[in-house]
Amino acid sequence: MQTVSAVIGIQRCGTTPCSNTTNDGIFGEILYAGDFTPVRHEPQLPPYQNFTFTLDDTTNGKATIHVADLFLVGVSIYFYFTSVL
């Protein structure tokens, strides 16, 4: 498996429930779009890459973080998507 790229976004929901049908798209505000180059830091853990973001505090309430990862397995391309509330 070869990791290719990642996209990280935040959907700010405020006081309303978070939804995947907003005008911002599934990712909301894009925080990162680029290379994903995970490194093995500890032998007992899988490789990972740290990302740090500074967000303004203009929107109080809930938010959803969305992450998409594009990777190659053999000659096939796979896309993995996850959301965290």
ABEGO torsion letter per residue (X at the ends): XBBABBBBBBBBAEABBBBAABAAEAAEBBABBEBBBBBBABAABBBBBBBBBBBBAABBEBBBBBBBBBBBBEABBBBBBBBBX
